[in-house]
Amino acid sequence: MSIAEKETWGAYSKLVLKELERLNEDHDEMKAEFENRFKEINGILSDLKNTERLAADHKVWIEKVNDVWSPVQMKEAKDEIYAQKNKWIAALAIIAFVQLIFGIAVVYWAKSH
């Protein structure tokens, strides 16, 4: 080999080496990016599984509650509570009205005697 061929081969081998190093760096960057995305996807998948588990737990809880106390029974109980509350309000209003009438009667009786 002549000196010119050796220099050309040396320059060419340096170019090939630089290109291989660049490709290796690109490969390492791409690998790191894939790992980050993989971790992100695993996090999202984990959140999704947790949400799915919570939904299943809530479904079981609702079924257990419905076995003990159905939605119809809940509505009837709520309506009964409001009916009782309205009866107490009416009773208190009647008592207050009777006390007012009695107070007025006492005042008139006191003035007349």
Number of C-alpha atoms within 10 A of each C-alpha: 5 7 8 9 10 11 11 12 12 12 12 12 12 12 12 12 12 12 12 12 12 12 12 12 12 12 12 12 12 12 12 12 12 12 12 12 12 12 12 12 12 12 12 12 12 12 12 12 12 12 12 12 12 12 12 12 12 12 12 12 12 14 13 12 12 14 10 10 12 14 12 10 12 12 11 12 12 12 12 12 12 12 12 12 12 12 12 12 12 12 12 12 12 12 12 12 12 12 12 12 12 12 12 12 12 12 11 11 10 9 8 7 5
